[in-house]
Amino acid sequence: MKDGVSFWKKYNIHHPFLLAEYRGNGKKYHKFFAKLNVDQSFSSEIAFVELIGFPTTSMAKKIINYFANIYFQMKTENI
């Protein structure tokens, strides 16, 4: 998405995954955020940043395993 602020103002939702016609994965996080009822007037004040260097759609179990492996590796190496 190139202009999230304009999208939010046009559709009154913060992300395309919440559009009725969207049938893909990845809605869970955005549904939870939507429950906060943050008004579109705050759209220019909020930034959604992908903190992980890859999309996490439909990867919840894989992500947990990935981070568990990193955690245990760090613990083993006393990092």
PDB file of N, CA, C and O in Angstrom:
ATOM      1  N   MET A   1       0.854  -1.169   0.000  1.00  0.00           N
ATOM      2  CA  MET A   1       0.000   0.000   0.000  1.00  0.00           C
ATOM      3  C   MET A   1       0.901   1.234   0.000  1.00  0.00           C
ATOM      4  O   MET A   1       1.833   1.335   0.798  1.00  0.00           O
ATOM      5  N   LYS A   2       0.619   2.142  -0.878  1.00  0.00           N
ATOM      6  CA  LYS A   2       1.467   3.328  -1.000  1.00  0.00           C
ATOM      7  C   LYS A   2       1.017   4.471  -0.110  1.00  0.00           C
ATOM      8  O   LYS A   2       1.848   5.261   0.337  1.00  0.00           O
ATOM      9  N   ASP A   3      -0.271   4.578   0.157  1.00  0.00           N
ATOM     10  CA  ASP A   3      -0.768   5.702   0.948  1.00  0.00           C
ATOM     11  C   ASP A   3      -1.831   5.222   1.929  1.00  0.00           C
ATOM     12  O   ASP A   3      -3.030   5.291   1.658  1.00  0.00           O
ATOM     13  N   GLY A   4      -1.363   4.735   3.074  1.00  0.00           N
ATOM     14  CA  GLY A   4      -2.263   4.202   4.086  1.00  0.00           C
ATOM     15  C   GLY A   4      -3.218   5.230   4.657  1.00  0.00           C
ATOM     16  O   GLY A   4      -4.356   4.899   4.989  1.00  0.00           O
ATOM     17  N   VAL A   5      -2.777   6.467   4.776  1.00  0.00           N
ATOM     18  CA  VAL A   5      -3.631   7.529   5.318  1.00  0.00           C
ATOM     19  C   VAL A   5      -4.828   7.748   4.404  1.00  0.00           C
ATOM     20  O   VAL A   5      -5.964   7.801   4.875  1.00  0.00           O
ATOM     21  N   SER A   6      -4.590   7.874   3.114  1.00  0.00           N
ATOM     22  CA  SER A   6      -5.681   8.084   2.156  1.00  0.00           C
ATOM     23  C   SER A   6      -6.620   6.884   2.120  1.00  0.00           C
ATOM     24  O   SER A   6      -7.838   7.040   2.032  1.00  0.00           O
ATOM     25  N   PHE A   7      -6.038   5.672   2.189  1.00  0.00           N
ATOM     26  CA  PHE A   7      -6.863   4.466   2.195  1.00  0.00           C
ATOM     27  C   PHE A   7      -7.804   4.478   3.398  1.00  0.00           C
ATOM     28  O   PHE A   7      -9.003   4.239   3.258  1.00  0.00           O
ATOM     29  N   TRP A   8      -7.257   4.756   4.571  1.00  0.00           N
ATOM     30  CA  TRP A   8      -8.040   4.752   5.810  1.00  0.00           C
ATOM     31  C   TRP A   8      -9.163   5.780   5.723  1.00  0.00           C
ATOM     32  O   TRP A   8     -10.295   5.505   6.120  1.00  0.00           O
ATOM     33  N   LYS A   9      -8.852   6.945   5.213  1.00  0.00           N
ATOM     34  CA  LYS A   9      -9.870   7.995   5.105  1.00  0.00           C
ATOM     35  C   LYS A   9     -10.940   7.644   4.071  1.00  0.00           C
ATOM     36  O   LYS A   9     -12.117   7.947   4.266  1.00  0.00           O
ATOM     37  N   LYS A  10     -10.535   7.010   2.980  1.00  0.00           N
ATOM     38  CA  LYS A  10     -11.492   6.663   1.927  1.00  0.00           C
ATOM     39  C   LYS A  10     -12.441   5.548   2.355  1.00  0.00           C
ATOM     40  O   LYS A  10     -13.647   5.637   2.121  1.00  0.00           O
ATOM     41  N   TYR A  11     -11.906   4.497   2.981  1.00  0.00           N
ATOM     42  CA  TYR A  11     -12.700   3.314   3.309  1.00  0.00           C
ATOM     43  C   TYR A  11     -13.107   3.220   4.781  1.00  0.00           C
ATOM     44  O   TYR A  11     -13.892   2.348   5.152  1.00  0.00           O
ATOM     45  N   ASN A  12     -12.589   4.096   5.599  1.00  0.00           N
ATOM     46  CA  ASN A  12     -12.846   4.106   7.041  1.00  0.00           C
ATOM     47  C   ASN A  12     -12.423   2.793   7.719  1.00  0.00           C
ATOM     48  O   ASN A  12     -13.010   2.382   8.720  1.00  0.00           O
ATOM     49  N   ILE A  13     -11.409   2.154   7.164  1.00  0.00           N
ATOM     50  CA  ILE A  13     -10.743   1.005   7.783  1.00  0.00           C
ATOM     51  C   ILE A  13      -9.251   1.182   7.543  1.00  0.00           C
ATOM     52  O   ILE A  13      -8.850   1.793   6.552  1.00  0.00           O
ATOM     53  N   HIS A  14      -8.438   0.661   8.428  1.00  0.00           N
ATOM     54  CA  HIS A  14      -7.007   0.942   8.368  1.00  0.00           C
ATOM     55  C   HIS A  14      -6.220   0.037   7.428  1.00  0.00           C
ATOM     56  O   HIS A  14      -5.066   0.342   7.128  1.00  0.00           O
ATOM     57  N   HIS A  15      -6.795  -1.059   6.953  1.00  0.00           N
ATOM     58  CA  HIS A  15      -6.009  -1.995   6.148  1.00  0.00           C
ATOM     59  C   HIS A  15      -6.898  -2.719   5.127  1.00  0.00           C
ATOM     60  O   HIS A  15      -8.046  -3.041   5.435  1.00  0.00           O
ATOM     61  N   PRO A  16      -6.387  -2.977   3.924  1.00  0.00           N
ATOM     62  CA  PRO A  16      -7.173  -3.674   2.893  1.00  0.00           C
ATOM     63  C   PRO A  16      -7.631  -5.070   3.292  1.00  0.00           C
ATOM     64  O   PRO A  16      -8.617  -5.569   2.750  1.00  0.00           O
ATOM     65  N   PHE A  17      -6.941  -5.705   4.221  1.00  0.00           N
ATOM     66  CA  PHE A  17      -7.372  -7.038   4.662  1.00  0.00           C
ATOM     67  C   PHE A  17      -8.759  -7.000   5.292  1.00  0.00           C
ATOM     68  O   PHE A  17      -9.411  -8.039   5.400  1.00  0.00           O
ATOM     69  N   LEU A  18      -9.217  -5.845   5.702  1.00  0.00           N
ATOM     70  CA  LEU A  18     -10.522  -5.728   6.336  1.00  0.00           C
ATOM     71  C   LEU A  18     -11.645  -5.419   5.350  1.00  0.00           C
ATOM     72  O   LEU A  18     -12.805  -5.321   5.750  1.00  0.00           O
ATOM     73  N   LEU A  19     -11.321  -5.267   4.083  1.00  0.00           N
ATOM     74  CA  LEU A  19     -12.350  -5.067   3.067  1.00  0.00           C
ATOM     75  C   LEU A  19     -13.205  -6.333   2.957  1.00  0.00           C
ATOM     76  O   LEU A  19     -12.681  -7.443   3.044  1.00  0.00           O
ATOM     77  N   ALA A  20     -14.497  -6.172   2.769  1.00  0.00           N
ATOM     78  CA  ALA A  20     -15.418  -7.313   2.702  1.00  0.00           C
ATOM     79  C   ALA A  20     -15.036  -8.296   1.599  1.00  0.00           C
ATOM     80  O   ALA A  20     -15.208  -9.504   1.762  1.00  0.00           O
ATOM     81  N   GLU A  21     -14.521  -7.793   0.482  1.00  0.00           N
ATOM     82  CA  GLU A  21     -14.207  -8.672  -0.641  1.00  0.00           C
ATOM     83  C   GLU A  21     -12.859  -9.388  -0.496  1.00  0.00           C
ATOM     84  O   GLU A  21     -12.548 -10.268  -1.299  1.00  0.00           O
ATOM     85  N   TYR A  22     -12.060  -9.030   0.503  1.00  0.00           N
ATOM     86  CA  TYR A  22     -10.771  -9.689   0.705  1.00  0.00           C
ATOM     87  C   TYR A  22     -10.999 -11.085   1.267  1.00  0.00           C
ATOM     88  O   TYR A  22     -11.664 -11.244   2.291  1.00  0.00           O
ATOM     89  N   ARG A  23     -10.452 -12.092   0.604  1.00  0.00           N
ATOM     90  CA  ARG A  23     -10.654 -13.484   1.013  1.00  0.00           C
ATOM     91  C   ARG A  23      -9.370 -14.162   1.467  1.00  0.00           C
ATOM     92  O   ARG A  23      -9.377 -15.357   1.759  1.00  0.00           O
ATOM     93  N   GLY A  24      -8.290 -13.437   1.532  1.00  0.00           N
ATOM     94  CA  GLY A  24      -7.003 -14.033   1.887  1.00  0.00           C
ATOM     95  C   GLY A  24      -6.783 -14.141   3.385  1.00  0.00           C
ATOM     96  O   GLY A  24      -7.689 -13.918   4.188  1.00  0.00           O
ATOM     97  N   ASN A  25      -5.572 -14.483   3.729  1.00  0.00           N
ATOM     98  CA  ASN A  25      -5.161 -14.620   5.126  1.00  0.00           C
ATOM     99  C   ASN A  25      -4.631 -13.300   5.658  1.00  0.00           C
ATOM    100  O   ASN A  25      -4.497 -12.330   4.913  1.00  0.00           O
ATOM    101  N   GLY A  26      -4.333 -13.268   6.939  1.00  0.00           N
ATOM    102  CA  GLY A  26      -3.672 -12.117   7.530  1.00  0.00           C
ATOM    103  C   GLY A  26      -4.586 -11.132   8.226  1.00  0.00           C
ATOM    104  O   GLY A  26      -4.175 -10.016   8.543  1.00  0.00           O
ATOM    105  N   LYS A  27      -5.811 -11.533   8.463  1.00  0.00           N
ATOM    106  CA  LYS A  27      -6.776 -10.604   9.066  1.00  0.00           C
ATOM    107  C   LYS A  27      -6.681 -10.499  10.583  1.00  0.00           C
ATOM    108  O   LYS A  27      -7.107  -9.498  11.158  1.00  0.00           O
ATOM    109  N   LYS A  28      -6.139 -11.498  11.228  1.00  0.00           N
ATOM    110  CA  LYS A  28      -6.202 -11.595  12.692  1.00  0.00           C
ATOM    111  C   LYS A  28      -5.685 -10.332  13.391  1.00  0.00           C
ATOM    112  O   LYS A  28      -6.400  -9.745  14.203  1.00  0.00           O
ATOM    113  N   TYR A  29      -4.467  -9.914  13.090  1.00  0.00           N
ATOM    114  CA  TYR A  29      -3.886  -8.729  13.725  1.00  0.00           C
ATOM    115  C   TYR A  29      -4.747  -7.501  13.461  1.00  0.00           C
ATOM    116  O   TYR A  29      -5.024  -6.719  14.370  1.00  0.00           O
ATOM    117  N   HIS A  30      -5.164  -7.340  12.216  1.00  0.00           N
ATOM    118  CA  HIS A  30      -5.905  -6.142  11.840  1.00  0.00           C
ATOM    119  C   HIS A  30      -7.306  -6.112  12.449  1.00  0.00           C
ATOM    120  O   HIS A  30      -7.833  -5.038  12.737  1.00  0.00           O
ATOM    121  N   LYS A  31      -7.911  -7.285  12.645  1.00  0.00           N
ATOM    122  CA  LYS A  31      -9.204  -7.330  13.340  1.00  0.00           C
ATOM    123  C   LYS A  31      -9.036  -6.896  14.797  1.00  0.00           C
ATOM    124  O   LYS A  31      -9.869  -6.164  15.331  1.00  0.00           O
ATOM    125  N   PHE A  32      -7.963  -7.348  15.433  1.00  0.00           N
ATOM    126  CA  PHE A  32      -7.711  -6.938  16.818  1.00  0.00           C
ATOM    127  C   PHE A  32      -7.464  -5.433  16.912  1.00  0.00           C
ATOM    128  O   PHE A  32      -7.982  -4.766  17.807  1.00  0.00           O
ATOM    129  N   PHE A  33      -6.675  -4.911  15.988  1.00  0.00           N
ATOM    130  CA  PHE A  33      -6.433  -3.470  15.997  1.00  0.00           C
ATOM    131  C   PHE A  33      -7.736  -2.709  15.786  1.00  0.00           C
ATOM    132  O   PHE A  33      -7.967  -1.691  16.439  1.00  0.00           O
ATOM    133  N   ALA A  34      -8.585  -3.183  14.889  1.00  0.00           N
ATOM    134  CA  ALA A  34      -9.853  -2.516  14.599  1.00  0.00           C
ATOM    135  C   ALA A  34     -10.749  -2.449  15.840  1.00  0.00           C
ATOM    136  O   ALA A  34     -11.545  -1.521  15.982  1.00  0.00           O
ATOM    137  N   LYS A  35     -10.620  -3.425  16.732  1.00  0.00           N
ATOM    138  CA  LYS A  35     -11.425  -3.416  17.961  1.00  0.00           C
ATOM    139  C   LYS A  35     -11.084  -2.239  18.872  1.00  0.00           C
ATOM    140  O   LYS A  35     -11.864  -1.895  19.759  1.00  0.00           O
ATOM    141  N   LEU A  36      -9.935  -1.627  18.660  1.00  0.00           N
ATOM    142  CA  LEU A  36      -9.562  -0.445  19.450  1.00  0.00           C
ATOM    143  C   LEU A  36     -10.397   0.777  19.067  1.00  0.00           C
ATOM    144  O   LEU A  36     -10.395   1.786  19.772  1.00  0.00           O
ATOM    145  N   ASN A  37     -11.112   0.675  17.939  1.00  0.00           N
ATOM    146  CA  ASN A  37     -11.963   1.764  17.454  1.00  0.00           C
ATOM    147  C   ASN A  37     -11.203   3.075  17.280  1.00  0.00           C
ATOM    148  O   ASN A  37     -11.698   4.144  17.638  1.00  0.00           O
ATOM    149  N   VAL A  38     -10.016   2.981  16.737  1.00  0.00           N
ATOM    150  CA  VAL A  38      -9.228   4.180  16.450  1.00  0.00           C
ATOM    151  C   VAL A  38      -9.853   4.856  15.233  1.00  0.00           C
ATOM    152  O   VAL A  38      -9.972   4.250  14.168  1.00  0.00           O
ATOM    153  N   ASP A  39     -10.242   6.087  15.398  1.00  0.00           N
ATOM    154  CA  ASP A  39     -10.916   6.838  14.349  1.00  0.00           C
ATOM    155  C   ASP A  39      -9.958   7.206  13.226  1.00  0.00           C
ATOM    156  O   ASP A  39      -8.762   7.385  13.456  1.00  0.00           O
ATOM    157  N   GLN A  40     -10.482   7.318  12.018  1.00  0.00           N
ATOM    158  CA  GLN A  40      -9.660   7.666  10.860  1.00  0.00           C
ATOM    159  C   GLN A  40      -9.004   9.031  10.996  1.00  0.00           C
ATOM    160  O   GLN A  40      -8.042   9.324  10.287  1.00  0.00           O
ATOM    161  N   SER A  41      -9.503   9.861  11.885  1.00  0.00           N
ATOM    162  CA  SER A  41      -8.879  11.174  12.084  1.00  0.00           C
ATOM    163  C   SER A  41      -7.455  11.041  12.636  1.00  0.00           C
ATOM    164  O   SER A  41      -6.677  11.992  12.578  1.00  0.00           O
ATOM    165  N   PHE A  42      -7.117   9.870  13.168  1.00  0.00           N
ATOM    166  CA  PHE A  42      -5.771   9.611  13.684  1.00  0.00           C
ATOM    167  C   PHE A  42      -4.873   8.937  12.644  1.00  0.00           C
ATOM    168  O   PHE A  42      -3.735   8.577  12.947  1.00  0.00           O
ATOM    169  N   SER A  43      -5.376   8.768  11.436  1.00  0.00           N
ATOM    170  CA  SER A  43      -4.647   8.004  10.422  1.00  0.00           C
ATOM    171  C   SER A  43      -3.255   8.566  10.129  1.00  0.00           C
ATOM    172  O   SER A  43      -2.336   7.804   9.830  1.00  0.00           O
ATOM    173  N   SER A  44      -3.090   9.860  10.207  1.00  0.00           N
ATOM    174  CA  SER A  44      -1.765  10.432   9.933  1.00  0.00           C
ATOM    175  C   SER A  44      -0.851  10.389  11.153  1.00  0.00           C
ATOM    176  O   SER A  44       0.311  10.788  11.074  1.00  0.00           O
ATOM    177  N   GLU A  45      -1.369   9.907  12.275  1.00  0.00           N
ATOM    178  CA  GLU A  45      -0.591   9.838  13.520  1.00  0.00           C
ATOM    179  C   GLU A  45      -0.069   8.428  13.803  1.00  0.00           C
ATOM    180  O   GLU A  45       0.747   8.239  14.705  1.00  0.00           O
ATOM    181  N   ILE A  46      -0.535   7.443  13.039  1.00  0.00           N
ATOM    182  CA  ILE A  46      -0.212   6.044  13.312  1.00  0.00           C
ATOM    183  C   ILE A  46       0.550   5.462  12.134  1.00  0.00           C
ATOM    184  O   ILE A  46       0.197   5.693  10.978  1.00  0.00           O
ATOM    185  N   ALA A  47       1.589   4.711  12.433  1.00  0.00           N
ATOM    186  CA  ALA A  47       2.341   4.023  11.385  1.00  0.00           C
ATOM    187  C   ALA A  47       2.362   2.531  11.698  1.00  0.00           C
ATOM    188  O   ALA A  47       2.624   2.125  12.830  1.00  0.00           O
ATOM    189  N   PHE A  48       2.088   1.740  10.701  1.00  0.00           N
ATOM    190  CA  PHE A  48       2.198   0.296  10.832  1.00  0.00           C
ATOM    191  C   PHE A  48       3.512  -0.103  10.188  1.00  0.00           C
ATOM    192  O   PHE A  48       3.733   0.130   8.999  1.00  0.00           O
ATOM    193  N   VAL A  49       4.368  -0.699  10.974  1.00  0.00           N
ATOM    194  CA  VAL A  49       5.704  -1.046  10.496  1.00  0.00           C
ATOM    195  C   VAL A  49       5.884  -2.550  10.618  1.00  0.00           C
ATOM    196  O   VAL A  49       5.569  -3.139  11.652  1.00  0.00           O
ATOM    197  N   GLU A  50       6.382  -3.157   9.577  1.00  0.00           N
ATOM    198  CA  GLU A  50       6.708  -4.579   9.610  1.00  0.00           C
ATOM    199  C   GLU A  50       8.036  -4.715  10.345  1.00  0.00           C
ATOM    200  O   GLU A  50       9.085  -4.366   9.804  1.00  0.00           O
ATOM    201  N   LEU A  51       7.992  -5.218  11.572  1.00  0.00           N
ATOM    202  CA  LEU A  51       9.199  -5.309  12.389  1.00  0.00           C
ATOM    203  C   LEU A  51      10.078  -6.486  12.017  1.00  0.00           C
ATOM    204  O   LEU A  51      11.276  -6.506  12.300  1.00  0.00           O
ATOM    205  N   ILE A  52       9.470  -7.449  11.386  1.00  0.00           N
ATOM    206  CA  ILE A  52      10.202  -8.608  10.921  1.00  0.00           C
ATOM    207  C   ILE A  52      10.443  -8.368   9.430  1.00  0.00           C
ATOM    208  O   ILE A  52       9.604  -7.764   8.762  1.00  0.00           O
ATOM    209  N   GLY A  53      11.541  -8.816   8.916  1.00  0.00           N
ATOM    210  CA  GLY A  53      11.890  -8.524   7.539  1.00  0.00           C
ATOM    211  C   GLY A  53      11.137  -9.304   6.487  1.00  0.00           C
ATOM    212  O   GLY A  53      11.572  -9.363   5.336  1.00  0.00           O
ATOM    213  N   PHE A  54      10.005  -9.911   6.856  1.00  0.00           N
ATOM    214  CA  PHE A  54       9.216 -10.660   5.886  1.00  0.00           C
ATOM    215  C   PHE A  54       7.755 -10.658   6.339  1.00  0.00           C
ATOM    216  O   PHE A  54       7.485 -10.517   7.532  1.00  0.00           O
ATOM    217  N   PRO A  55       6.814 -10.811   5.414  1.00  0.00           N
ATOM    218  CA  PRO A  55       5.392 -10.841   5.791  1.00  0.00           C
ATOM    219  C   PRO A  55       5.098 -12.053   6.661  1.00  0.00           C
ATOM    220  O   PRO A  55       5.716 -13.104   6.489  1.00  0.00           O
ATOM    221  N   THR A  56       4.177 -11.921   7.575  1.00  0.00           N
ATOM    222  CA  THR A  56       3.868 -13.007   8.514  1.00  0.00           C
ATOM    223  C   THR A  56       2.508 -13.636   8.255  1.00  0.00           C
ATOM    224  O   THR A  56       2.030 -14.418   9.076  1.00  0.00           O
ATOM    225  N   THR A  57       1.880 -13.317   7.148  1.00  0.00           N
ATOM    226  CA  THR A  57       0.555 -13.855   6.832  1.00  0.00           C
ATOM    227  C   THR A  57       0.573 -15.373   6.840  1.00  0.00           C
ATOM    228  O   THR A  57       1.382 -16.007   6.161  1.00  0.00           O
ATOM    229  N   SER A  58      -0.336 -15.944   7.623  1.00  0.00           N
ATOM    230  CA  SER A  58      -0.498 -17.409   7.724  1.00  0.00           C
ATOM    231  C   SER A  58       0.747 -18.114   8.221  1.00  0.00           C
ATOM    232  O   SER A  58       0.977 -19.276   7.887  1.00  0.00           O
ATOM    233  N   MET A  59       1.542 -17.436   9.003  1.00  0.00           N
ATOM    234  CA  MET A  59       2.795 -18.034   9.440  1.00  0.00           C
ATOM    235  C   MET A  59       2.912 -18.090  10.968  1.00  0.00           C
ATOM    236  O   MET A  59       4.016 -18.259  11.486  1.00  0.00           O
ATOM    237  N   ALA A  60       1.815 -17.956  11.691  1.00  0.00           N
ATOM    238  CA  ALA A  60       1.891 -17.852  13.146  1.00  0.00           C
ATOM    239  C   ALA A  60       2.686 -18.992  13.776  1.00  0.00           C
ATOM    240  O   ALA A  60       3.559 -18.741  14.607  1.00  0.00           O
ATOM    241  N   LYS A  61       2.405 -20.226  13.403  1.00  0.00           N
ATOM    242  CA  LYS A  61       3.115 -21.367  13.997  1.00  0.00           C
ATOM    243  C   LYS A  61       4.573 -21.382  13.566  1.00  0.00           C
ATOM    244  O   LYS A  61       5.453 -21.701  14.366  1.00  0.00           O
ATOM    245  N   LYS A  62       4.836 -21.041  12.312  1.00  0.00           N
ATOM    246  CA  LYS A  62       6.217 -21.003  11.829  1.00  0.00           C
ATOM    247  C   LYS A  62       7.000 -19.920  12.542  1.00  0.00           C
ATOM    248  O   LYS A  62       8.169 -20.115  12.873  1.00  0.00           O
ATOM    249  N   ILE A  63       6.371 -18.783  12.781  1.00  0.00           N
ATOM    250  CA  ILE A  63       7.027 -17.664  13.456  1.00  0.00           C
ATOM    251  C   ILE A  63       7.383 -18.051  14.890  1.00  0.00           C
ATOM    252  O   ILE A  63       8.489 -17.771  15.353  1.00  0.00           O
ATOM    253  N   ILE A  64       6.463 -18.682  15.583  1.00  0.00           N
ATOM    254  CA  ILE A  64       6.721 -19.100  16.965  1.00  0.00           C
ATOM    255  C   ILE A  64       7.926 -20.030  17.004  1.00  0.00           C
ATOM    256  O   ILE A  64       8.811 -19.869  17.845  1.00  0.00           O
ATOM    257  N   ASN A  65       7.964 -20.999  16.101  1.00  0.00           N
ATOM    258  CA  ASN A  65       9.102 -21.929  16.050  1.00  0.00           C
ATOM    259  C   ASN A  65      10.389 -21.195  15.710  1.00  0.00           C
ATOM    260  O   ASN A  65      11.441 -21.476  16.283  1.00  0.00           O
ATOM    261  N   TYR A  66      10.305 -20.255  14.778  1.00  0.00           N
ATOM    262  CA  TYR A  66      11.474 -19.479  14.372  1.00  0.00           C
ATOM    263  C   TYR A  66      12.052 -18.722  15.562  1.00  0.00           C
ATOM    264  O   TYR A  66      13.256 -18.781  15.811  1.00  0.00           O
ATOM    265  N   PHE A  67      11.200 -18.010  16.300  1.00  0.00           N
ATOM    266  CA  PHE A  67      11.679 -17.230  17.438  1.00  0.00           C
ATOM    267  C   PHE A  67      12.087 -18.113  18.613  1.00  0.00           C
ATOM    268  O   PHE A  67      12.993 -17.760  19.367  1.00  0.00           O
ATOM    269  N   ALA A  68      11.440 -19.231  18.770  1.00  0.00           N
ATOM    270  CA  ALA A  68      11.852 -20.171  19.825  1.00  0.00           C
ATOM    271  C   ALA A  68      13.262 -20.664  19.557  1.00  0.00           C
ATOM    272  O   ALA A  68      14.074 -20.763  20.476  1.00  0.00           O
ATOM    273  N   ASN A  69      13.558 -20.976  18.293  1.00  0.00           N
ATOM    274  CA  ASN A  69      14.908 -21.423  17.933  1.00  0.00           C
ATOM    275  C   ASN A  69      15.942 -20.339  18.199  1.00  0.00           C
ATOM    276  O   ASN A  69      17.019 -20.620  18.725  1.00  0.00           O
ATOM    277  N   ILE A  70      15.623 -19.121  17.844  1.00  0.00           N
ATOM    278  CA  ILE A  70      16.551 -18.006  18.104  1.00  0.00           C
ATOM    279  C   ILE A  70      16.761 -17.832  19.605  1.00  0.00           C
ATOM    280  O   ILE A  70      17.893 -17.658  20.058  1.00  0.00           O
ATOM    281  N   TYR A  71      15.668 -17.878  20.381  1.00  0.00           N
ATOM    282  CA  TYR A  71      15.761 -17.714  21.831  1.00  0.00           C
ATOM    283  C   TYR A  71      16.660 -18.784  22.448  1.00  0.00           C
ATOM    284  O   TYR A  71      17.544 -18.481  23.248  1.00  0.00           O
ATOM    285  N   PHE A  72      16.421 -20.037  22.064  1.00  0.00           N
ATOM    286  CA  PHE A  72      17.218 -21.119  22.646  1.00  0.00           C
ATOM    287  C   PHE A  72      18.673 -21.050  22.212  1.00  0.00           C
ATOM    288  O   PHE A  72      19.569 -21.401  22.979  1.00  0.00           O
ATOM    289  N   GLN A  73      18.911 -20.601  20.993  1.00  0.00           N
ATOM    290  CA  GLN A  73      20.287 -20.429  20.530  1.00  0.00           C
ATOM    291  C   GLN A  73      20.977 -19.343  21.347  1.00  0.00           C
ATOM    292  O   GLN A  73      22.126 -19.511  21.755  1.00  0.00           O
ATOM    293  N   MET A  74      20.282 -18.227  21.589  1.00  0.00           N
ATOM    294  CA  MET A  74      20.850 -17.137  22.371  1.00  0.00           C
ATOM    295  C   MET A  74      21.103 -17.590  23.805  1.00  0.00           C
ATOM    296  O   MET A  74      22.124 -17.251  24.404  1.00  0.00           O
ATOM    297  N   LYS A  75      20.165 -18.356  24.344  1.00  0.00           N
ATOM    298  CA  LYS A  75      20.318 -18.832  25.724  1.00  0.00           C
ATOM    299  C   LYS A  75      21.515 -19.779  25.831  1.00  0.00           C
ATOM    300  O   LYS A  75      22.276 -19.720  26.796  1.00  0.00           O
ATOM    301  N   THR A  76      21.672 -20.635  24.848  1.00  0.00           N
ATOM    302  CA  THR A  76      22.789 -21.592  24.838  1.00  0.00           C
ATOM    303  C   THR A  76      24.119 -20.849  24.737  1.00  0.00           C
ATOM    304  O   THR A  76      25.110 -21.245  25.350  1.00  0.00           O
ATOM    305  N   GLU A  77      24.131 -19.769  23.956  1.00  0.00           N
ATOM    306  CA  GLU A  77      25.367 -19.016  23.747  1.00  0.00           C
ATOM    307  C   GLU A  77      25.522 -17.898  24.783  1.00  0.00           C
ATOM    308  O   GLU A  77      26.458 -17.103  24.698  1.00  0.00           O
ATOM    309  N   ASN A  78      24.607 -17.834  25.764  1.00  0.00           N
ATOM    310  CA  ASN A  78      24.615 -16.810  26.803  1.00  0.00           C
ATOM    311  C   ASN A  78      24.615 -15.380  26.257  1.00  0.00           C
ATOM    312  O   ASN A  78      25.328 -14.509  26.755  1.00  0.00           O
ATOM    313  N   ILE A  79      23.824 -15.167  25.254  1.00  0.00           N
ATOM    314  CA  ILE A  79      23.715 -13.822  24.665  1.00  0.00           C
ATOM    315  C   ILE A  79      22.634 -13.046  25.398  1.00  0.00           C
ATOM    316  O   ILE A  79      22.373 -11.889  25.067  1.00  0.00           O
TER     317      ILE A  79
END
